Amino acid sequence: MSDEASVEVRNLLTKMAEAFAEKDSEKYRDLFTKKTDVVIYGSQVGEKWTNINEYIKSATEGWKYAEKITVIYNWISIQSSGKVAWLAT
């Protein structure tokens, strides 16, 4: 992956962390693909979403239990092939 592409992905992650911490579901949703068929894994056992709207709904529900949210990426792995990139963090 080019350094430029890696910077783009890292910038997107920063925007995601900010929107998540702000508990702004519209801003957060706008950072994802417009397609609804995705696969997202969470950090807890059994957390897997295959629909972006279900993931956003789950995140929004979770925000109710937190007064303040801070997102910290301890490590990031970014890989790519052509115009497609995937990441784990």
N, CA, C and O atoms as a CHARMM CRD file, in Angstrom:
* protein
*
  356
    1    1 MET  N      0.84600  -1.16700   0.00000 PROA 1      0.00000
    2    1 MET  CA     0.00000   0.00000   0.00000 PROA 1      0.00000
    3    1 MET  C      0.89300   1.23200   0.00000 PROA 1      0.00000
    4    1 MET  O      1.88700   1.29300   0.72300 PROA 1      0.00000
    5    2 SER  N      0.53300   2.19600  -0.80600 PROA 2      0.00000
    6    2 SER  CA     1.33600   3.41600  -0.87500 PROA 2      0.00000
    7    2 SER  C      1.20800   4.19700   0.42500 PROA 2      0.00000
    8    2 SER  O      0.22800   4.05700   1.15600 PROA 2      0.00000
    9    3 ASP  N      2.20700   5.01600   0.69800 PROA 3      0.00000
   10    3 ASP  CA     2.16900   5.84500   1.90200 PROA 3      0.00000
   11    3 ASP  C      0.96900   6.78300   1.86900 PROA 3      0.00000
   12    3 ASP  O      0.34200   7.03800   2.89700 PROA 3      0.00000
   13    4 GLU  N      0.65100   7.29700   0.67400 PROA 4      0.00000
   14    4 GLU  CA    -0.48200   8.21300   0.53000 PROA 4      0.00000
   15    4 GLU  C     -1.79700   7.51700   0.88200 PROA 4      0.00000
   16    4 GLU  O     -2.63100   8.08400   1.58700 PROA 4      0.00000
   17    5 ALA  N     -1.98000   6.29800   0.39600 PROA 5      0.00000
   18    5 ALA  CA    -3.19200   5.54200   0.69400 PROA 5      0.00000
   19    5 ALA  C     -3.27200   5.21000   2.17900 PROA 5      0.00000
   20    5 ALA  O     -4.34700   5.27600   2.77500 PROA 5      0.00000
   21    6 SER  N     -2.14800   4.85800   2.77100 PROA 6      0.00000
   22    6 SER  CA    -2.11300   4.55100   4.19500 PROA 6      0.00000
   23    6 SER  C     -2.50600   5.77700   5.02400 PROA 6      0.00000
   24    6 SER  O     -3.22300   5.65600   6.01700 PROA 6      0.00000
   25    7 VAL  N     -2.04100   6.93700   4.61700 PROA 7      0.00000
   26    7 VAL  CA    -2.40100   8.18700   5.30300 PROA 7      0.00000
   27    7 VAL  C     -3.89800   8.43700   5.17300 PROA 7      0.00000
   28    7 VAL  O     -4.53700   8.86200   6.13600 PROA 7      0.00000
   29    8 GLU  N     -4.46700   8.17900   3.99900 PROA 8      0.00000
   30    8 GLU  CA    -5.91200   8.35400   3.79900 PROA 8      0.00000
   31    8 GLU  C     -6.70800   7.46300   4.74200 PROA 8      0.00000
   32    8 GLU  O     -7.67300   7.91200   5.36000 PROA 8      0.00000
   33    9 VAL  N     -6.30600   6.20900   4.85200 PROA 9      0.00000
   34    9 VAL  CA    -7.01400   5.27300   5.73700 PROA 9      0.00000
   35    9 VAL  C     -6.87400   5.72400   7.18400 PROA 9      0.00000
   36    9 VAL  O     -7.85100   5.69400   7.93200 PROA 9      0.00000
   37   10 ARG  N     -5.69900   6.13300   7.58700 PROA 10     0.00000
   38   10 ARG  CA    -5.49100   6.60000   8.96100 PROA 10     0.00000
   39   10 ARG  C     -6.31100   7.87200   9.25100 PROA 10     0.00000
   40   10 ARG  O     -6.83200   8.03600  10.35400 PROA 10     0.00000
   41   11 ASN  N     -6.41900   8.75400   8.27200 PROA 11     0.00000
   42   11 ASN  CA    -7.24200   9.95500   8.43500 PROA 11     0.00000
   43   11 ASN  C     -8.71600   9.57700   8.61300 PROA 11     0.00000
   44   11 ASN  O     -9.42800  10.18200   9.41500 PROA 11     0.00000
   45   12 LEU  N     -9.15900   8.57700   7.86000 PROA 12     0.00000
   46   12 LEU  CA   -10.53300   8.10300   7.99800 PROA 12     0.00000
   47   12 LEU  C    -10.75600   7.53300   9.39800 PROA 12     0.00000
   48   12 LEU  O    -11.79100   7.78700  10.01400 PROA 12     0.00000
   49   13 LEU  N     -9.79700   6.77200   9.89400 PROA 13     0.00000
   50   13 LEU  CA    -9.92300   6.22800  11.24500 PROA 13     0.00000
   51   13 LEU  C    -10.00900   7.33500  12.29200 PROA 13     0.00000
   52   13 LEU  O    -10.75500   7.21200  13.26300 PROA 13     0.00000
   53   14 THR  N     -9.26300   8.39500  12.10500 PROA 14     0.00000
   54   14 THR  CA    -9.33100   9.53900  13.02100 PROA 14     0.00000
   55   14 THR  C    -10.72300  10.15800  12.99200 PROA 14     0.00000
   56   14 THR  O    -11.29200  10.45900  14.04100 PROA 14     0.00000
   57   15 LYS  N    -11.27200  10.34700  11.79500 PROA 15     0.00000
   58   15 LYS  CA   -12.63200  10.90200  11.67000 PROA 15     0.00000
   59   15 LYS  C    -13.66300   9.97600  12.31200 PROA 15     0.00000
   60   15 LYS  O    -14.61700  10.43500  12.94100 PROA 15     0.00000
   61   16 MET  N    -13.46000   8.66700  12.14700 PROA 16     0.00000
   62   16 MET  CA   -14.38000   7.70500  12.76100 PROA 16     0.00000
   63   16 MET  C    -14.32100   7.80200  14.27900 PROA 16     0.00000
   64   16 MET  O    -15.35700   7.79600  14.94300 PROA 16     0.00000
   65   17 ALA  N    -13.12600   7.89000  14.82500 PROA 17     0.00000
   66   17 ALA  CA   -12.96500   7.99500  16.27300 PROA 17     0.00000
   67   17 ALA  C    -13.62800   9.26800  16.79900 PROA 17     0.00000
   68   17 ALA  O    -14.27400   9.25000  17.84600 PROA 17     0.00000
   69   18 GLU  N    -13.46800  10.35700  16.07700 PROA 18     0.00000
   70   18 GLU  CA   -14.06200  11.62800  16.49400 PROA 18     0.00000
   71   18 GLU  C    -15.58900  11.55100  16.48300 PROA 18     0.00000
   72   18 GLU  O    -16.23800  11.95400  17.44800 PROA 18     0.00000
   73   19 ALA  N    -16.16800  11.02900  15.38400 PROA 19     0.00000
   74   19 ALA  CA   -17.62500  10.93100  15.28000 PROA 19     0.00000
   75   19 ALA  C    -18.18200   9.98700  16.34500 PROA 19     0.00000
   76   19 ALA  O    -19.23500  10.25000  16.92700 PROA 19     0.00000
   77   20 PHE  N    -17.46600   8.88200  16.59400 PROA 20     0.00000
   78   20 PHE  CA   -17.89900   7.93000  17.62000 PROA 20     0.00000
   79   20 PHE  C    -17.88400   8.59200  18.98900 PROA 20     0.00000
   80   20 PHE  O    -18.84000   8.46000  19.75300 PROA 20     0.00000
   81   21 ALA  N    -16.80800   9.30300  19.30500 PROA 21     0.00000
   82   21 ALA  CA   -16.69200   9.98400  20.60200 PROA 21     0.00000
   83   21 ALA  C    -17.74600  11.07000  20.76500 PROA 21     0.00000
   84   21 ALA  O    -18.20700  11.33600  21.87500 PROA 21     0.00000
   85   22 GLU  N    -18.12500  11.69600  19.65700 PROA 22     0.00000
   86   22 GLU  CA   -19.15700  12.73600  19.68900 PROA 22     0.00000
   87   22 GLU  C    -20.56300  12.14900  19.75500 PROA 22     0.00000
   88   22 GLU  O    -21.53900  12.87100  19.95700 PROA 22     0.00000
   89   23 LYS  N    -20.65600  10.82400  19.58200 PROA 23     0.00000
   90   23 LYS  CA   -21.94100  10.11600  19.55600 PROA 23     0.00000
   91   23 LYS  C    -22.84200  10.68000  18.46500 PROA 23     0.00000
   92   23 LYS  O    -24.04500  10.85400  18.66000 PROA 23     0.00000
   93   24 ASP  N    -22.24100  10.96200  17.32000 PROA 24     0.00000
   94   24 ASP  CA   -22.95200  11.54700  16.17900 PROA 24     0.00000
   95   24 ASP  C    -23.19800  10.45100  15.13800 PROA 24     0.00000
   96   24 ASP  O    -22.34000  10.17600  14.30000 PROA 24     0.00000
   97   25 SER  N    -24.38100   9.83200  15.20200 PROA 25     0.00000
   98   25 SER  CA   -24.66300   8.69200  14.33800 PROA 25     0.00000
   99   25 SER  C    -24.67700   9.05500  12.85300 PROA 25     0.00000
  100   25 SER  O    -24.24900   8.24900  12.02700 PROA 25     0.00000
  101   26 GLU  N    -25.14900  10.23100  12.49900 PROA 26     0.00000
  102   26 GLU  CA   -25.16500  10.63100  11.08000 PROA 26     0.00000
  103   26 GLU  C    -23.74900  10.84900  10.55600 PROA 26     0.00000
  104   26 GLU  O    -23.39600  10.37100   9.47800 PROA 26     0.00000
  105   27 LYS  N    -22.95500  11.56200  11.31600 PROA 27     0.00000
  106   27 LYS  CA   -21.56300  11.81600  10.92600 PROA 27     0.00000
  107   27 LYS  C    -20.79400  10.49300  10.84400 PROA 27     0.00000
  108   27 LYS  O    -20.00000  10.28300   9.92700 PROA 27     0.00000
  109   28 TYR  N    -21.03800   9.61300  11.80400 PROA 28     0.00000
  110   28 TYR  CA   -20.37500   8.30900  11.83800 PROA 28     0.00000
  111   28 TYR  C    -20.80200   7.46200  10.63300 PROA 28     0.00000
  112   28 TYR  O    -19.95800   6.87600   9.95600 PROA 28     0.00000
  113   29 ARG  N    -22.10300   7.40100  10.37000 PROA 29     0.00000
  114   29 ARG  CA   -22.63400   6.60700   9.25100 PROA 29     0.00000
  115   29 ARG  C    -22.07900   7.09600   7.91900 PROA 29     0.00000
  116   29 ARG  O    -21.79100   6.28900   7.03600 PROA 29     0.00000
  117   30 ASP  N    -21.93000   8.39200   7.76700 PROA 30     0.00000
  118   30 ASP  CA   -21.44700   8.97500   6.50400 PROA 30     0.00000
  119   30 ASP  C    -20.00600   8.58500   6.18200 PROA 30     0.00000
  120   30 ASP  O    -19.56100   8.75300   5.04600 PROA 30     0.00000
  121   31 LEU  N    -19.28100   8.07300   7.15400 PROA 31     0.00000
  122   31 LEU  CA   -17.89600   7.67100   6.92300 PROA 31     0.00000
  123   31 LEU  C    -17.78200   6.25900   6.34500 PROA 31     0.00000
  124   31 LEU  O    -16.70600   5.84400   5.91200 PROA 31     0.00000
  125   32 PHE  N    -18.89200   5.52800   6.34100 PROA 32     0.00000
  126   32 PHE  CA   -18.90800   4.16300   5.82500 PROA 32     0.00000
  127   32 PHE  C    -19.42900   4.13200   4.39200 PROA 32     0.00000
  128   32 PHE  O    -19.98400   5.11100   3.89300 PROA 32     0.00000
  129   33 THR  N    -19.24200   3.00400   3.75400 PROA 33     0.00000
  130   33 THR  CA   -19.76200   2.79300   2.41200 PROA 33     0.00000
  131   33 THR  C    -21.26500   3.01800   2.37900 PROA 33     0.00000
  132   33 THR  O    -21.94300   2.84800   3.39300 PROA 33     0.00000
  133   34 LYS  N    -21.77800   3.39200   1.24700 PROA 34     0.00000
  134   34 LYS  CA   -23.22400   3.59000   1.10400 PROA 34     0.00000
  135   34 LYS  C    -23.93400   2.25400   0.91700 PROA 34     0.00000
  136   34 LYS  O    -25.15300   2.16900   1.06700 PROA 34     0.00000
  137   35 LYS  N    -23.17200   1.21200   0.59100 PROA 35     0.00000
  138   35 LYS  CA   -23.75000  -0.12800   0.49100 PROA 35     0.00000
  139   35 LYS  C    -24.03900  -0.63000   1.89900 PROA 35     0.00000
  140   35 LYS  O    -23.32400  -0.28700   2.84100 PROA 35     0.00000
  141   36 THR  N    -25.06700  -1.42800   2.04400 PROA 36     0.00000
  142   36 THR  CA   -25.41800  -1.91300   3.37600 PROA 36     0.00000
  143   36 THR  C    -24.77500  -3.25100   3.70500 PROA 36     0.00000
  144   36 THR  O    -24.72500  -3.62700   4.87700 PROA 36     0.00000
  145   37 ASP  N    -24.27900  -3.98700   2.70400 PROA 37     0.00000
  146   37 ASP  CA   -23.71100  -5.30800   2.97200 PROA 37     0.00000
  147   37 ASP  C    -22.22400  -5.20500   3.27600 PROA 37     0.00000
  148   37 ASP  O    -21.39100  -5.05300   2.38300 PROA 37     0.00000
  149   38 VAL  N    -21.92000  -5.29400   4.56100 PROA 38     0.00000
  150   38 VAL  CA   -20.54700  -5.20500   5.04900 PROA 38     0.00000
  151   38 VAL  C    -20.34100  -6.30100   6.08100 PROA 38     0.00000
  152   38 VAL  O    -21.29200  -6.97500   6.47600 PROA 38     0.00000
  153   39 VAL  N    -19.12200  -6.47600   6.50800 PROA 39     0.00000
  154   39 VAL  CA   -18.83200  -7.34800   7.64600 PROA 39     0.00000
  155   39 VAL  C    -17.97600  -6.54400   8.61400 PROA 39     0.00000
  156   39 VAL  O    -16.89100  -6.07300   8.27100 PROA 39     0.00000
  157   40 ILE  N    -18.48300  -6.40000   9.81800 PROA 40     0.00000
  158   40 ILE  CA   -17.76800  -5.67600  10.86100 PROA 40     0.00000
  159   40 ILE  C    -17.73700  -6.56300  12.09400 PROA 40     0.00000
  160   40 ILE  O    -18.76800  -7.07300  12.53000 PROA 40     0.00000
  161   41 TYR  N    -16.54700  -6.74200  12.65100 PROA 41     0.00000
  162   41 TYR  CA   -16.38500  -7.49900  13.88200 PROA 41     0.00000
  163   41 TYR  C    -16.09500  -6.53800  15.01400 PROA 41     0.00000
  164   41 TYR  O    -15.32500  -5.59100  14.85400 PROA 41     0.00000
  165   42 GLY  N    -16.70900  -6.77900  16.15500 PROA 42     0.00000
  166   42 GLY  CA   -16.46200  -5.97100  17.33800 PROA 42     0.00000
  167   42 GLY  C    -15.39600  -6.59400  18.21300 PROA 42     0.00000
  168   42 GLY  O    -14.75000  -7.57000  17.83100 PROA 42     0.00000
  169   43 SER  N    -15.22100  -6.02700  19.37700 PROA 43     0.00000
  170   43 SER  CA   -14.18000  -6.50700  20.29400 PROA 43     0.00000
  171   43 SER  C    -14.70600  -7.51700  21.30500 PROA 43     0.00000
  172   43 SER  O    -13.92200  -8.11800  22.04000 PROA 43     0.00000
  173   44 GLN  N    -16.00600  -7.71100  21.35300 PROA 44     0.00000
  174   44 GLN  CA   -16.60500  -8.64500  22.30800 PROA 44     0.00000
  175   44 GLN  C    -17.01000  -9.93700  21.60600 PROA 44     0.00000
  176   44 GLN  O    -17.25600  -9.94800  20.40000 PROA 44     0.00000
  177   45 VAL  N    -17.07600 -11.01000  22.36000 PROA 45     0.00000
  178   45 VAL  CA   -17.48800 -12.30300  21.81900 PROA 45     0.00000
  179   45 VAL  C    -18.86300 -12.16900  21.16500 PROA 45     0.00000
  180   45 VAL  O    -19.79700 -11.62600  21.75500 PROA 45     0.00000
  181   46 GLY  N    -18.96500 -12.66700  19.95300 PROA 46     0.00000
  182   46 GLY  CA   -20.24100 -12.65700  19.24200 PROA 46     0.00000
  183   46 GLY  C    -20.57200 -11.36900  18.50700 PROA 46     0.00000
  184   46 GLY  O    -21.60300 -11.29200  17.84000 PROA 46     0.00000
  185   47 GLU  N    -19.72700 -10.36600  18.61400 PROA 47     0.00000
  186   47 GLU  CA   -20.00500  -9.10500  17.92100 PROA 47     0.00000
  187   47 GLU  C    -19.59900  -9.21300  16.45300 PROA 47     0.00000
  188   47 GLU  O    -18.41800  -9.18400  16.10700 PROA 47     0.00000
  189   48 LYS  N    -20.61000  -9.33600  15.61200 PROA 48     0.00000
  190   48 LYS  CA   -20.41000  -9.39600  14.16400 PROA 48     0.00000
  191   48 LYS  C    -21.66000  -8.80700  13.51500 PROA 48     0.00000
  192   48 LYS  O    -22.78600  -9.19000  13.83300 PROA 48     0.00000
  193   49 TRP  N    -21.43700  -7.87900  12.60900 PROA 49     0.00000
  194   49 TRP  CA   -22.53900  -7.26600  11.89400 PROA 49     0.00000
  195   49 TRP  C    -22.31600  -7.46700  10.39900 PROA 49     0.00000
  196   49 TRP  O    -21.19400  -7.32900   9.91200 PROA 49     0.00000
  197   50 THR  N    -23.37700  -7.79100   9.67500 PROA 50     0.00000
  198   50 THR  CA   -23.29300  -7.96600   8.22200 PROA 50     0.00000
  199   50 THR  C    -24.18000  -6.95400   7.50700 PROA 50     0.00000
  200   50 THR  O    -24.45900  -7.08900   6.31600 PROA 50     0.00000
  201   51 ASN  N    -24.60900  -5.96000   8.23200 PROA 51     0.00000
  202   51 ASN  CA   -25.42300  -4.88500   7.67100 PROA 51     0.00000
  203   51 ASN  C    -25.00700  -3.59400   8.36900 PROA 51     0.00000
  204   51 ASN  O    -25.05700  -3.50800   9.59600 PROA 51     0.00000
  205   52 ILE  N    -24.60200  -2.60600   7.60400 PROA 52     0.00000
  206   52 ILE  CA   -24.08800  -1.36500   8.18500 PROA 52     0.00000
  207   52 ILE  C    -25.12100  -0.66700   9.05800 PROA 52     0.00000
  208   52 ILE  O    -24.77100  -0.08600  10.08500 PROA 52     0.00000
  209   53 ASN  N    -26.38600  -0.71800   8.66400 PROA 53     0.00000
  210   53 ASN  CA   -27.41600  -0.05600   9.45900 PROA 53     0.00000
  211   53 ASN  C    -27.58500  -0.72100  10.82500 PROA 53     0.00000
  212   53 ASN  O    -27.84200  -0.04100  11.81900 PROA 53     0.00000
  213   54 GLU  N    -27.44200  -2.04800  10.87700 PROA 54     0.00000
  214   54 GLU  CA   -27.51400  -2.75800  12.15000 PROA 54     0.00000
  215   54 GLU  C    -26.31300  -2.40100  13.04000 PROA 54     0.00000
  216   54 GLU  O    -26.44400  -2.27400  14.25700 PROA 54     0.00000
  217   55 TYR  N    -25.15600  -2.24500  12.41300 PROA 55     0.00000
  218   55 TYR  CA   -23.96600  -1.85300  13.17500 PROA 55     0.00000
  219   55 TYR  C    -24.14700  -0.45400  13.77500 PROA 55     0.00000
  220   55 TYR  O    -23.86500  -0.24500  14.95400 PROA 55     0.00000
  221   56 ILE  N    -24.60900   0.48700  12.97800 PROA 56     0.00000
  222   56 ILE  CA   -24.82200   1.86000  13.46300 PROA 56     0.00000
  223   56 ILE  C    -25.86200   1.86500  14.57600 PROA 56     0.00000
  224   56 ILE  O    -25.70900   2.57300  15.57100 PROA 56     0.00000
  225   57 LYS  N    -26.91300   1.08100  14.40900 PROA 57     0.00000
  226   57 LYS  CA   -27.95100   0.97700  15.43900 PROA 57     0.00000
  227   57 LYS  C    -27.34600   0.45000  16.74200 PROA 57     0.00000
  228   57 LYS  O    -27.64900   0.96100  17.82000 PROA 57     0.00000
  229   58 SER  N    -26.50600  -0.55500  16.64300 PROA 58     0.00000
  230   58 SER  CA   -25.85400  -1.12600  17.82100 PROA 58     0.00000
  231   58 SER  C    -24.94300  -0.10200  18.50000 PROA 58     0.00000
  232   58 SER  O    -24.93800   0.01600  19.72500 PROA 58     0.00000
  233   59 ALA  N    -24.17800   0.63300  17.70100 PROA 59     0.00000
  234   59 ALA  CA   -23.29300   1.65900  18.25600 PROA 59     0.00000
  235   59 ALA  C    -24.11100   2.72400  18.98200 PROA 59     0.00000
  236   59 ALA  O    -23.77100   3.12200  20.09600 PROA 59     0.00000
  237   60 THR  N    -25.17700   3.17900  18.35400 PROA 60     0.00000
  238   60 THR  CA   -26.03400   4.21000  18.93900 PROA 60     0.00000
  239   60 THR  C    -26.62000   3.73700  20.26900 PROA 60     0.00000
  240   60 THR  O    -26.68900   4.50300  21.23000 PROA 60     0.00000
  241   61 GLU  N    -27.04000   2.47900  20.32000 PROA 61     0.00000
  242   61 GLU  CA   -27.57000   1.91600  21.57200 PROA 61     0.00000
  243   61 GLU  C    -26.49300   1.91100  22.65600 PROA 61     0.00000
  244   61 GLU  O    -26.76300   2.23500  23.81200 PROA 61     0.00000
  245   62 GLY  N    -25.28700   1.54400  22.27600 PROA 62     0.00000
  246   62 GLY  CA   -24.19000   1.49400  23.23800 PROA 62     0.00000
  247   62 GLY  C    -23.80800   2.84400  23.80000 PROA 62     0.00000
  248   62 GLY  O    -23.37800   2.94400  24.94900 PROA 62     0.00000
  249   63 TRP  N    -23.95900   3.87600  23.00600 PROA 63     0.00000
  250   63 TRP  CA   -23.60400   5.23000  23.44500 PROA 63     0.00000
  251   63 TRP  C    -24.42200   5.66600  24.65300 PROA 63     0.00000
  252   63 TRP  O    -23.97200   6.50100  25.43700 PROA 63     0.00000
  253   64 LYS  N    -25.61100   5.11200  24.80800 PROA 64     0.00000
  254   64 LYS  CA   -26.47700   5.49000  25.93000 PROA 64     0.00000
  255   64 LYS  C    -25.83500   5.17800  27.27900 PROA 64     0.00000
  256   64 LYS  O    -26.17200   5.79500  28.28900 PROA 64     0.00000
  257   65 TYR  N    -24.91400   4.22400  27.29300 PROA 65     0.00000
  258   65 TYR  CA   -24.32400   3.76100  28.54500 PROA 65     0.00000
  259   65 TYR  C    -23.00000   4.44200  28.87900 PROA 65     0.00000
  260   65 TYR  O    -22.37800   4.12300  29.89200 PROA 65     0.00000
  261   66 ALA  N    -22.57100   5.36900  28.04400 PROA 66     0.00000
  262   66 ALA  CA   -21.29100   6.02900  28.27400 PROA 66     0.00000
  263   66 ALA  C    -21.48400   7.54200  28.33600 PROA 66     0.00000
  264   66 ALA  O    -22.07200   8.14900  27.44100 PROA 66     0.00000
  265   67 GLU  N    -20.98100   8.12200  29.39700 PROA 67     0.00000
  266   67 GLU  CA   -21.04200   9.57400  29.51500 PROA 67     0.00000
  267   67 GLU  C    -20.03200  10.21600  28.56600 PROA 67     0.00000
  268   67 GLU  O    -20.32900  11.20800  27.90000 PROA 67     0.00000
  269   68 LYS  N    -18.83300   9.63100  28.51700 PROA 68     0.00000
  270   68 LYS  CA   -17.77100  10.14600  27.66200 PROA 68     0.00000
  271   68 LYS  C    -17.08800   8.95600  26.98700 PROA 68     0.00000
  272   68 LYS  O    -16.86200   7.92100  27.61500 PROA 68     0.00000
  273   69 ILE  N    -16.76600   9.11200  25.71300 PROA 69     0.00000
  274   69 ILE  CA   -16.10900   8.05300  24.95600 PROA 69     0.00000
  275   69 ILE  C    -14.78800   8.56900  24.40900 PROA 69     0.00000
  276   69 ILE  O    -14.71100   9.67500  23.87400 PROA 69     0.00000
  277   70 THR  N    -13.76100   7.76200  24.55100 PROA 70     0.00000
  278   70 THR  CA   -12.46300   8.04800  23.95600 PROA 70     0.00000
  279   70 THR  C    -12.05600   6.82700  23.14700 PROA 70     0.00000
  280   70 THR  O    -12.08300   5.70400  23.65100 PROA 70     0.00000
  281   71 VAL  N    -11.68200   7.04500  21.89700 PROA 71     0.00000
  282   71 VAL  CA   -11.24800   5.94800  21.03000 PROA 71     0.00000
  283   71 VAL  C     -9.73600   6.06100  20.84500 PROA 71     0.00000
  284   71 VAL  O     -9.22100   7.09300  20.41600 PROA 71     0.00000
  285   72 ILE  N     -9.04300   4.98100  21.17900 PROA 72     0.00000
  286   72 ILE  CA    -7.59000   4.92800  21.02900 PROA 72     0.00000
  287   72 ILE  C     -7.25000   3.69000  20.21000 PROA 72     0.00000
  288   72 ILE  O     -7.66000   2.58300  20.55700 PROA 72     0.00000
  289   73 TYR  N     -6.51300   3.87100  19.13900 PROA 73     0.00000
  290   73 TYR  CA    -6.06100   2.75600  18.32300 PROA 73     0.00000
  291   73 TYR  C     -4.66600   2.35300  18.80600 PROA 73     0.00000
  292   73 TYR  O     -3.69100   3.06400  18.56200 PROA 73     0.00000
  293   74 ASN  N     -4.57700   1.22100  19.48600 PROA 74     0.00000
  294   74 ASN  CA    -3.28400   0.75800  19.99000 PROA 74     0.00000
  295   74 ASN  C     -2.39600   0.22600  18.87200 PROA 74     0.00000
  296   74 ASN  O     -1.17300   0.34500  18.93700 PROA 74     0.00000
  297   75 TRP  N     -3.00400  -0.35400  17.85500 PROA 75     0.00000
  298   75 TRP  CA    -2.26400  -0.81900  16.68800 PROA 75     0.00000
  299   75 TRP  C     -3.21100  -0.80800  15.50000 PROA 75     0.00000
  300   75 TRP  O     -4.42600  -0.93500  15.65500 PROA 75     0.00000
  301   76 ILE  N     -2.64900  -0.65500  14.33100 PROA 76     0.00000
  302   76 ILE  CA    -3.42800  -0.63600  13.09400 PROA 76     0.00000
  303   76 ILE  C     -2.68400  -1.46000  12.06000 PROA 76     0.00000
  304   76 ILE  O     -1.48100  -1.28800  11.86300 PROA 76     0.00000
  305   77 SER  N     -3.40200  -2.34900  11.40600 PROA 77     0.00000
  306   77 SER  CA    -2.83900  -3.11300  10.29500 PROA 77     0.00000
  307   77 SER  C     -3.66500  -2.79700   9.05800 PROA 77     0.00000
  308   77 SER  O     -4.87700  -3.01100   9.04100 PROA 77     0.00000
  309   78 ILE  N     -3.01000  -2.29000   8.02900 PROA 78     0.00000
  310   78 ILE  CA    -3.69000  -1.92900   6.78200 PROA 78     0.00000
  311   78 ILE  C     -3.04600  -2.71000   5.64600 PROA 78     0.00000
  312   78 ILE  O     -1.82500  -2.70200   5.48700 PROA 78     0.00000
  313   79 GLN  N     -3.86900  -3.37800   4.86500 PROA 79     0.00000
  314   79 GLN  CA    -3.40200  -4.12900   3.69600 PROA 79     0.00000
  315   79 GLN  C     -4.23400  -3.68500   2.49200 PROA 79     0.00000
  316   79 GLN  O     -5.31200  -3.11200   2.64300 PROA 79     0.00000
  317   80 SER  N     -3.72100  -3.95500   1.31400 PROA 80     0.00000
  318   80 SER  CA    -4.47700  -3.56600   0.13100 PROA 80     0.00000
  319   80 SER  C     -4.15000  -4.45500  -1.05400 PROA 80     0.00000
  320   80 SER  O     -3.15000  -5.17200  -1.07700 PROA 80     0.00000
  321   81 SER  N     -5.03500  -4.37600  -2.03500 PROA 81     0.00000
  322   81 SER  CA    -4.83000  -5.01300  -3.33700 PROA 81     0.00000
  323   81 SER  C     -5.56400  -4.13200  -4.33500 PROA 81     0.00000
  324   81 SER  O     -6.79000  -4.03300  -4.30200 PROA 81     0.00000
  325   82 GLY  N     -4.81600  -3.49600  -5.21700 PROA 82     0.00000
  326   82 GLY  CA    -5.43300  -2.58000  -6.17600 PROA 82     0.00000
  327   82 GLY  C     -6.07300  -1.41300  -5.43900 PROA 82     0.00000
  328   82 GLY  O     -5.42900  -0.74700  -4.62700 PROA 82     0.00000
  329   83 LYS  N     -7.34700  -1.17200  -5.73100 PROA 83     0.00000
  330   83 LYS  CA    -8.06400  -0.05500  -5.11900 PROA 83     0.00000
  331   83 LYS  C     -8.81700  -0.44000  -3.84100 PROA 83     0.00000
  332   83 LYS  O     -9.57200   0.36300  -3.29300 PROA 83     0.00000
  333   84 VAL  N     -8.60600  -1.66400  -3.37700 PROA 84     0.00000
  334   84 VAL  CA    -9.31200  -2.16300  -2.19400 PROA 84     0.00000
  335   84 VAL  C     -8.34100  -2.26300  -1.02000 PROA 84     0.00000
  336   84 VAL  O     -7.23900  -2.79600  -1.15500 PROA 84     0.00000
  337   85 ALA  N     -8.76400  -1.74800   0.12500 PROA 85     0.00000
  338   85 ALA  CA    -7.95600  -1.86000   1.34100 PROA 85     0.00000
  339   85 ALA  C     -8.81100  -2.44900   2.44000 PROA 85     0.00000
  340   85 ALA  O    -10.03000  -2.27400   2.45400 PROA 85     0.00000
  341   86 TRP  N     -8.17200  -3.14600   3.35700 PROA 86     0.00000
  342   86 TRP  CA    -8.87000  -3.65100   4.52700 PROA 86     0.00000
  343   86 TRP  C     -7.95900  -3.40700   5.72100 PROA 86     0.00000
  344   86 TRP  O     -6.74400  -3.26400   5.57800 PROA 86     0.00000
  345   87 LEU  N     -8.56000  -3.36400   6.88100 PROA 87     0.00000
  346   87 LEU  CA    -7.76900  -3.05200   8.05800 PROA 87     0.00000
  347   87 LEU  C     -8.27000  -3.78800   9.27700 PROA 87     0.00000
  348   87 LEU  O     -9.41200  -4.24500   9.32700 PROA 87     0.00000
  349   88 ALA  N     -7.42300  -3.89000  10.22600 PROA 88     0.00000
  350   88 ALA  CA    -7.76400  -4.38500  11.55200 PROA 88     0.00000
  351   88 ALA  C     -7.12800  -3.43100  12.54100 PROA 88     0.00000
  352   88 ALA  O     -6.01600  -2.94500  12.33700 PROA 88     0.00000
  353   89 THR  N     -7.84800  -3.17400  13.60700 PROA 89     0.00000
  354   89 THR  CA    -7.31400  -2.28900  14.62700 PROA 89     0.00000
  355   89 THR  C     -7.89800  -2.63400  15.97600 PROA 89     0.00000
  356   89 THR  O     -7.56700  -1.99300  16.97400 PROA 89     0.00000
